[in-house]
Amino acid sequence: MAGLLGRKLGMTQIFDPEDGHVERVTVIETGPCFVTAIRRAERDGYDAVQVGFDEVREKKLTKPELGHVTKAGVGALRHLREFRGDPGELEVGAELRLDSVFERGQTVKVSGVSKGKGFQGTIKRHNFHRGPVSHGSHNIRAPGSVGASADPSRVFKGLRGPGQMGARRVTQRGLQVVDVRPDENLLLVRGSVPGPTGSVVEIRRDG
């Protein structure tokens, strides 16, 4: 098993019990998670484990979603994700314990949807420099000229310009597990992870 689903609870700092130095960590609630389906290469073309997380009232799910988790013998789980890899001896309906997947000192990668920034200009979105602000200049935060000359008489694709910023899938790699607390279903990783507080993230082994 290579990963789990969790909810980002926020950031804090803890003190290492060995030498007392400060660790800036993100706290992730990683359970309870359940196996809702198993994919096999001979049947599905690939090996994977589908994991469910975040139990809700049954009325929050559609009938196909509810039928799927009911067949697996687990509660009404809102979020389902697949993790590629050999399922091993796992069975549908099994609960995945945090300490059976991750351990202290391990390197992980966390995927989530980044914070949405809305429609932003080129200075905030692409780190453009602004124009002069004196002597009658009208080009203070404008992006400047974007067109070409008579040939090719068009704007090239891929031009960096204003637009929607954030709210996209981001994967932060190379995060180290600082502490594993299975009794509280809490995973503490060094550094920040994508997404706002309360968002659902995917935690995988890195390498």
C-alpha positions in Angstrom: 0.0 0.0 0.0 1.6 3.3 -1.1 -0.7 6.1 0.1 -3.7 7.4 2.1 -6.2 10.2 2.0 -6.3 12.9 4.6 -7.6 16.3 5.5 -5.2 19.2 6.1 -5.8 20.6 9.6 -3.2 23.4 9.4 0.3 24.2 10.4 2.0 24.4 13.7 5.4 23.8 15.3 6.7 21.1 17.6 10.0 20.6 19.5 12.2 17.6 18.7 12.5 15.5 22.0 16.1 14.6 21.2 17.8 17.9 20.6 15.0 20.4 21.2 15.1 22.1 17.8 11.9 23.5 16.3 10.1 21.6 13.5 7.5 23.5 11.3 5.0 20.9 10.4 1.6 20.5 8.6 -0.9 18.3 10.5 -2.9 16.0 8.3 -5.8 13.9 9.6 -5.4 10.6 7.7 -8.3 8.4 8.6 -10.1 6.3 9.1 -9.5 5.1 5.5 -11.1 2.0 4.0 -10.4 -0.2 1.0 -13.4 0.3 -1.3 -12.1 -1.6 -4.4 -9.1 -3.5 -5.7 -7.8 -3.4 -9.2 -5.9 -6.4 -10.6 -3.8 -6.4 -13.8 -5.3 -9.6 -15.1 -8.8 -8.1 -14.8 -8.5 -4.4 -15.0 -5.2 -3.9 -16.8 -3.4 -2.4 -13.8 -2.8 -2.9 -10.1 -4.3 -0.4 -7.7 -6.2 0.1 -4.4 -9.2 2.4 -4.2 -9.3 4.1 -0.8 -12.3 5.8 0.7 -12.3 8.6 3.3 -14.6 11.0 5.2 -17.8 9.4 6.3 -20.9 11.5 5.8 -24.7 11.0 5.9 -26.1 8.7 3.2 -28.2 11.5 1.7 -25.0 13.3 0.8 -24.1 10.7 -1.8 -25.7 9.8 -5.2 -27.3 6.4 -5.5 -24.4 4.9 -7.6 -21.9 6.2 -5.1 -23.9 4.8 -2.2 -24.3 1.5 -3.9 -20.5 1.2 -4.5 -19.5 1.8 -0.9 -22.4 -0.4 0.4 -21.1 -3.2 -1.7 -17.7 -2.7 -0.2 -19.2 -3.0 3.3 -18.0 0.4 4.5 -19.9 3.5 5.6 -21.0 6.4 3.3 -17.6 7.8 2.3 -17.4 11.0 0.4 -13.9 10.9 -1.2 -12.5 7.9 -3.2 -9.0 7.8 -4.8 -7.0 5.1 -6.4 -3.3 4.4 -5.5 -1.3 2.5 -8.0 0.7 -0.5 -6.8 0.4 -4.1 -5.8 -2.6 -4.6 -3.4 -0.8 -7.5 -1.8 -3.1 -9.2 0.8 -5.5 -6.3 1.1 -9.2 -7.1 0.9 -12.2 -4.9 0.1 -13.6 -3.4 3.3 -10.4 -3.5 5.3 -9.4 -0.5 7.4 -6.0 1.0 6.6 -4.0 2.0 9.7 -1.7 5.0 9.5 1.3 3.2 11.1 1.0 0.4 8.6 1.6 2.8 5.6 3.9 5.5 6.9 6.7 5.7 9.5 8.8 8.5 11.1 11.6 9.8 8.9 10.0 8.6 5.6 9.8 10.9 2.6 6.4 11.5 1.1 4.7 13.6 -1.6 1.3 15.3 -1.0 -1.1 16.2 -3.7 -4.0 18.6 -3.4 -5.9 21.5 -5.0 -4.1 24.8 -4.4 -5.8 27.9 -3.0 -7.7 29.8 -5.6 -6.5 33.4 -6.2 -9.2 34.4 -8.7 -8.4 36.4 -11.8 -5.0 38.1 -11.5 -2.8 40.3 -13.5 0.7 39.6 -14.9 2.6 41.1 -12.0 1.0 38.8 -9.4 0.6 35.8 -11.7 3.9 35.8 -13.5 6.1 38.1 -11.5 6.3 40.8 -14.3 7.8 44.1 -13.4 5.7 47.2 -13.4 6.3 50.3 -15.6 7.4 53.8 -14.5 5.0 55.7 -12.2 6.1 59.2 -13.0 6.4 61.6 -16.0 3.0 60.9 -17.3 3.5 57.1 -17.8 0.3 55.2 -18.3 2.0 51.8 -18.2 2.1 51.1 -14.5 0.7 47.6 -14.1 -0.3 46.9 -17.7 1.2 43.9 -19.4 2.5 45.9 -22.4 2.5 45.0 -26.1 1.6 41.4 -26.9 1.2 41.4 -30.7 3.7 40.7 -33.4 4.3 42.8 -36.5 2.7 42.3 -39.9 4.3 38.9 -40.1 2.8 36.7 -38.5 0.1 39.3 -37.6 -1.1 37.3 -34.6 -0.4 36.6 -30.9 1.6 33.4 -30.3 0.1 30.6 -28.3 1.3 30.2 -24.7 1.8 33.9 -24.1 1.9 34.7 -20.4 -0.9 37.0 -19.5 -3.6 37.8 -17.0 -6.0 35.0 -16.0 -7.2 32.5 -13.4 -4.6 31.8 -10.8 -4.5 28.9 -8.4 -7.3 26.3 -7.9 -5.3 23.6 -9.7 -3.8 20.2 -8.7 -0.4 20.6 -7.1 2.0 18.0 -5.8 4.6 18.9 -3.2 7.4 16.4 -3.1 10.3 15.7 -0.7 8.3 16.2 2.5 9.6 14.3 5.6 7.4 12.6 8.1 8.2 14.1 11.5 5.7 12.1 13.6 3.1 9.4 13.2 0.2 9.3 15.7 -2.0 6.4 14.8 -4.2 6.7 17.9 -5.3 10.2 16.7 -5.0 9.4 13.0 -2.6 12.3 12.7 0.4 12.6 10.3 2.9 15.4 10.8 5.1 16.3 7.9 7.8 19.0 7.7 6.9 22.0 5.5 3.7 23.1 3.8 1.3 21.2 1.6 -1.0 22.4 -1.1 -4.6 23.6 -0.4 -6.4 25.5 2.2 -7.2 24.3 5.7 -9.8 21.6 5.6 -9.1 20.4 2.1 -8.6 16.8 1.2 -5.1 15.7 0.2 -3.4 12.5 -1.1 -0.3 11.3 0.7 2.0 9.0 -1.2 5.4 7.5 -0.6 8.0 9.5 -2.5 10.4 7.1 -4.2 
